[in-house]
Amino acid sequence: MKYTLLFLLICNVSIAQIHLPELSPEAHAVEQVGYTRFMIRYGRPAARGRKIMGELVPYKTLWRTGAGRCSLIGFDQPVMINNKTIAAGTYALVTIPDENEWTILLNSDTAKIYGAPYEYDKKNEVIAFRVTPGKSDQFYESLTLSLDIIQYDAIFRLAWENTTISFPIKTLSYEKAKAEIASAIQANPGDPERLAQAAWFYYMNNDNPQQILAWLNEALKQGDDRWVLEQRFDVLIRMKDYNEATKTGNRAITFLKTTKPESWENEVKEYEEKMKQFPKK
């Protein structure tokens, strides 16, 4: 009899429960920035008609920077924030908002920061620095944390209501890539494929056109190549050396007409059209 009553009680409780959407759903983001993999996890509270900054999120008070558990940011390689090297790991992202200045805090304790200031233990603090908030013309209904990527480094952005903050995170990936290029070419300085790869990377990052040209010239010593000639043509245009670019364009056209690779006719037309646009002396 007692088991029957218990069963009925459980059934009644189950029937009474209503499955409703989360008011502050948890958001996850994973971003590859250069060689570094980033992770962000946070609860996304919504404004729902409330005044956010200075009221729901009070000024001069430690904020978990989200809802529910503290917001987290992690990276699998060391990074630099505010000129300080931060070891690879996952950190609680905590802030102290104010009208004209925010304090950004990373803390290695990711277990217990749920919002109350007394939960924050300064001995686990990894970095603290200040940023200036900005105003957005766009209204952000829900808290939004994101990363933008600028030449293999990250810009962390927070936006809610009409307030935004941001700060750079350097991954040093570009510097590592250049070191990788230098090492690879030193190991095999005459390899046209490595030289072309290096030239392409520099070209796409608007770096040192003279170095690009030197690598491409070295690659062409092994013989004409469709991609290498195209790169040489493009970098000479960027350098505004139209005379040398014309020579390279004609050389590429001759190569294409001789070897007849796939879609060679279209490439010939593209070279001819570009050269027609060169400034006349």
Backbone torsions as a table, in degrees:
resi	resn	phi	psi	omega
1	MET	NA	-44.5	-178.2
2	LYS	-65.5	-31.8	178.4
3	TYR	-69.9	-35.1	177.4
4	THR	-64.3	-43.2	179.1
5	LEU	-64.4	-40.3	179.1
6	LEU	-64.0	-41.4	179.4
7	PHE	-62.7	-44.6	179.9
8	LEU	-64.2	-38.2	179.3
9	LEU	-63.5	-44.1	179.4
10	ILE	-63.1	-42.3	-179.9
11	CYS	-62.3	-41.9	-179.5
12	ASN	-64.4	-39.6	178.0
13	VAL	-64.0	-43.6	-178.8
14	SER	-62.8	-43.3	-179.8
15	ILE	-64.1	-32.7	-176.1
16	ALA	-74.3	-20.0	-177.6
17	GLN	-72.9	141.1	178.0
18	ILE	-118.0	130.0	178.9
19	HIS	-87.1	111.2	-176.8
20	LEU	-117.6	154.0	178.2
21	PRO	-68.8	150.3	178.4
22	GLU	-65.7	137.0	176.1
23	LEU	-73.3	-32.5	178.9
24	SER	-130.0	76.0	-175.5
25	PRO	-62.0	148.8	180.0
26	GLU	-79.9	134.6	-179.6
27	ALA	-113.4	143.7	177.5
28	HIS	-130.2	139.5	175.4
29	ALA	-139.2	137.4	174.5
30	VAL	-125.5	127.0	-177.5
31	GLU	-131.0	135.9	171.1
32	GLN	-95.7	118.2	-179.9
33	VAL	-120.7	103.9	-174.3
34	GLY	61.4	-126.8	178.1
35	TYR	-86.9	-3.2	-170.3
36	THR	-106.1	132.7	177.2
37	ARG	-100.0	123.4	-179.1
38	PHE	-104.8	150.9	173.4
39	MET	-133.4	136.2	173.2
40	ILE	-129.7	134.0	175.0
41	ARG	-136.4	130.8	-178.5
42	TYR	-160.3	156.3	171.2
43	GLY	-84.6	136.5	-173.3
44	ARG	-106.6	84.6	175.3
45	PRO	-69.1	152.0	178.9
46	ALA	-109.8	156.4	-178.2
47	ALA	-68.7	-46.7	179.8
48	ARG	49.2	45.0	175.4
49	GLY	82.9	0.9	-177.5
50	ARG	-92.4	153.4	170.9
51	LYS	-78.4	126.8	-172.3
52	ILE	-92.0	-73.7	-172.5
53	MET	-70.3	126.7	-179.1
54	GLY	91.5	-13.1	178.7
55	GLU	-125.9	-79.2	177.1
56	LEU	-60.2	-41.1	171.6
57	VAL	-106.0	97.0	-175.0
58	PRO	-69.5	149.8	176.9
59	TYR	-76.4	155.0	175.1
60	LYS	62.5	21.8	-179.1
61	THR	-129.7	137.8	178.7
62	LEU	-59.1	132.1	-178.1
63	TRP	-125.3	134.7	179.1
64	ARG	-68.4	-8.4	174.1
65	THR	65.5	49.7	178.9
66	GLY	158.1	-160.6	177.6
67	ALA	-122.6	160.1	-179.5
68	GLY	68.4	-131.7	178.4
69	ARG	-67.9	161.4	179.4
70	CYS	-60.5	150.1	175.7
71	SER	-70.0	147.4	-178.6
72	LEU	-122.8	144.5	168.4
73	ILE	-133.2	134.7	-178.8
74	GLY	-137.9	157.3	178.2
75	PHE	-151.1	143.6	-173.6
76	ASP	-93.8	4.0	174.5
77	GLN	-132.8	154.1	174.1
78	PRO	-60.8	145.0	178.1
79	VAL	-130.5	169.6	175.3
80	MET	-115.9	126.8	176.0
81	ILE	-128.1	126.6	179.7
82	ASN	52.9	41.7	177.9
83	ASN	66.8	18.9	177.5
84	LYS	-121.7	135.0	177.4
85	THR	-77.9	126.2	179.2
86	ILE	-111.4	126.3	-177.4
87	ALA	-64.9	152.1	174.5
88	ALA	-55.6	140.3	-179.2
89	GLY	158.8	-173.0	178.6
90	THR	-118.4	134.8	-173.1
91	TYR	-132.3	147.0	170.2
92	ALA	-72.6	129.4	176.8
93	LEU	-98.3	110.8	-175.5
94	VAL	-123.7	146.9	-179.0
95	THR	-135.1	159.3	169.4
96	ILE	-122.9	94.9	-177.8
97	PRO	-71.6	151.4	170.2
98	ASP	-151.8	166.6	-173.4
99	GLU	-63.2	-40.0	-174.9
100	ASN	-113.0	-6.7	-177.8
101	GLU	-159.6	135.5	174.5
102	TRP	-111.6	146.9	170.2
103	THR	-103.7	128.3	178.1
104	ILE	-102.8	131.4	-178.1
105	LEU	-128.0	134.1	168.0
106	LEU	-112.9	132.1	-176.0
107	ASN	-130.0	135.7	-177.0
108	SER	-74.7	-13.1	177.5
109	ASP	-85.1	107.0	-178.4
110	THR	-105.1	10.0	-170.2
111	ALA	-95.4	-30.1	-166.1
112	LYS	-135.2	13.2	-178.6
113	ILE	-90.2	95.1	-178.2
114	TYR	-106.9	5.9	175.2
115	GLY	131.8	-33.3	-179.2
116	ALA	-73.2	128.6	-177.9
117	PRO	-55.4	-31.0	-177.8
118	TYR	-68.2	-15.8	178.8
119	GLU	-75.5	-16.4	-175.8
120	TYR	-82.9	121.6	-179.3
121	ASP	-106.6	112.5	-174.4
122	LYS	-65.0	-22.9	-178.3
123	LYS	-67.8	-18.9	177.6
124	ASN	-95.9	6.5	-178.1
125	GLU	-72.1	129.6	-177.5
126	VAL	-96.5	-37.1	179.0
127	ILE	-158.5	148.6	173.5
128	ALA	-140.6	128.3	179.2
129	PHE	-152.6	167.6	-174.5
130	ARG	-113.3	146.2	175.6
131	VAL	-134.4	158.8	179.0
132	THR	-99.2	124.7	179.4
133	PRO	-71.9	157.1	176.1
134	GLY	-123.8	172.8	178.2
135	LYS	-110.5	137.8	179.7
136	SER	-110.2	138.2	173.9
137	ASP	-69.9	-27.1	177.3
138	GLN	-81.7	136.6	175.5
139	PHE	-90.9	123.4	178.2
140	TYR	-96.8	107.5	-179.6
141	GLU	-65.2	-41.2	-179.6
142	SER	-113.6	148.0	174.7
143	LEU	-54.7	133.3	-177.9
144	THR	-131.2	120.7	173.4
145	LEU	-112.7	134.9	-176.5
146	SER	-154.7	168.7	174.8
147	LEU	-122.1	134.1	168.6
148	ASP	-105.1	155.8	-176.5
149	ILE	-119.5	124.9	178.0
150	ILE	-129.0	108.6	-179.9
151	GLN	45.3	54.4	172.5
152	TYR	72.0	8.5	169.3
153	ASP	-112.4	164.6	-175.1
154	ALA	-111.4	149.2	167.4
155	ILE	-117.2	115.8	176.5
156	PHE	-81.2	132.8	179.6
157	ARG	-128.7	137.4	171.9
158	LEU	-121.8	134.6	177.6
159	ALA	-142.2	134.7	172.8
160	TRP	-157.4	141.3	-174.2
161	GLU	58.0	-125.4	176.5
162	ASN	-111.9	16.6	-178.3
163	THR	-103.9	138.1	175.6
164	THR	-133.1	149.7	168.4
165	ILE	-136.1	158.9	176.9
166	SER	-155.9	157.8	172.5
167	PHE	-156.5	148.3	-178.5
168	PRO	-81.1	149.1	173.8
169	ILE	-128.4	114.1	-177.9
170	LYS	-89.4	127.2	176.9
171	THR	-95.7	-14.4	-176.2
172	LEU	61.6	19.8	-178.6
173	SER	-66.2	-36.9	-178.7
174	TYR	-65.4	-42.6	177.7
175	GLU	-63.2	-39.9	178.1
176	LYS	-65.5	-39.3	179.6
177	ALA	-64.5	-41.6	178.5
178	LYS	-65.1	-36.6	176.3
179	ALA	-66.8	-38.0	177.1
180	GLU	-63.1	-42.1	177.8
181	ILE	-62.0	-48.3	-178.5
182	ALA	-59.9	-41.1	-179.4
183	SER	-66.9	-42.4	-178.3
184	ALA	-65.9	-41.0	-179.2
185	ILE	-72.6	-36.1	177.1
186	GLN	-62.7	-36.3	-179.7
187	ALA	-70.5	-31.0	-179.0
188	ASN	-148.3	76.1	-171.2
189	PRO	-65.9	-17.0	-178.0
190	GLY	-102.1	5.8	-177.3
191	ASP	-76.4	109.6	-175.5
192	PRO	-63.5	-30.6	179.8
193	GLU	-67.4	-43.9	178.0
194	ARG	-65.2	-41.2	179.6
195	LEU	-63.1	-41.3	179.5
196	ALA	-67.7	-39.3	177.0
197	GLN	-61.6	-46.2	-179.6
198	ALA	-61.7	-43.8	179.7
199	ALA	-62.2	-41.9	-179.5
200	TRP	-64.1	-42.6	179.8
201	PHE	-62.0	-46.4	178.7
202	TYR	-63.9	-41.3	-178.4
203	TYR	-62.7	-45.8	-177.6
204	MET	-68.0	-18.3	178.4
205	ASN	-107.3	15.6	176.4
206	ASN	54.1	41.7	-177.1
207	ASP	-108.1	143.1	167.7
208	ASN	24.5	81.3	-179.0
209	PRO	-62.0	-31.1	178.6
210	GLN	-64.7	-39.0	177.4
211	GLN	-67.1	-41.1	177.6
212	ILE	-57.8	-47.8	-178.4
213	LEU	-62.4	-40.9	179.2
214	ALA	-61.8	-43.6	178.5
215	TRP	-64.1	-43.0	-178.5
216	LEU	-66.7	-39.1	177.3
217	ASN	-62.3	-39.6	178.8
218	GLU	-66.4	-40.8	179.5
219	ALA	-63.4	-37.7	-178.2
220	LEU	-72.1	-12.7	174.6
221	LYS	-65.0	-22.3	178.7
222	GLN	-85.5	-2.3	-178.6
223	GLY	123.1	157.9	-179.0
224	ASP	-65.6	144.9	-178.3
225	ASP	-142.6	137.3	-175.5
226	ARG	-56.3	-50.0	-176.0
227	TRP	-71.9	-39.5	-178.6
228	VAL	-66.0	-41.4	178.3
229	LEU	-64.9	-39.6	178.2
230	GLU	-62.6	-44.2	178.5
231	GLN	-62.9	-43.4	-179.5
232	ARG	-61.7	-42.4	177.7
233	PHE	-58.7	-47.0	-176.6
234	ASP	-67.7	-41.3	-177.7
235	VAL	-70.4	-32.7	177.0
236	LEU	-67.3	-35.6	174.5
237	ILE	-63.9	-43.3	178.5
238	ARG	-60.8	-35.2	179.0
239	MET	-81.5	-3.9	-179.6
240	LYS	62.3	28.6	174.2
241	ASP	-95.2	76.9	-172.0
242	TYR	-71.0	-27.8	178.0
243	ASN	-64.7	-48.5	179.5
244	GLU	-70.8	-33.2	177.8
245	ALA	-64.3	-38.4	177.5
246	THR	-63.1	-42.8	178.1
247	LYS	-60.5	-43.5	-179.4
248	THR	-68.1	-39.1	177.5
249	GLY	-61.1	-44.4	178.6
250	ASN	-65.9	-37.3	177.7
251	ARG	-64.5	-40.4	178.6
252	ALA	-65.8	-40.5	178.9
253	ILE	-62.2	-43.5	177.5
254	THR	-60.3	-44.0	179.5
255	PHE	-61.1	-44.5	-178.1
256	LEU	-65.7	-41.9	-179.6
257	LYS	-68.7	-26.8	-179.8
258	THR	-80.6	-44.3	-174.7
259	THR	-90.4	-24.9	178.1
260	LYS	50.3	56.4	175.2
261	PRO	-71.5	174.1	-179.6
262	GLU	-57.6	134.8	177.9
263	SER	63.6	25.2	-177.1
264	TRP	-64.6	-33.0	-179.2
265	GLU	-62.3	-41.4	179.1
266	ASN	-64.0	-39.0	178.6
267	GLU	-64.9	-41.0	178.0
268	VAL	-58.9	-44.2	179.2
269	LYS	-62.8	-39.1	179.9
270	GLU	-64.2	-44.4	176.1
271	TYR	-58.4	-47.3	-177.0
272	GLU	-63.2	-40.8	179.9
273	GLU	-66.5	-41.6	179.9
274	LYS	-65.1	-41.7	-178.4
275	MET	-67.5	-27.9	175.6
276	LYS	-64.6	-26.9	-177.6
277	GLN	-85.5	-5.4	-179.4
278	PHE	-64.0	142.9	177.7
279	PRO	-59.2	139.2	178.0
280	LYS	-84.3	139.5	178.5
281	LYS	-74.1	NA	NA
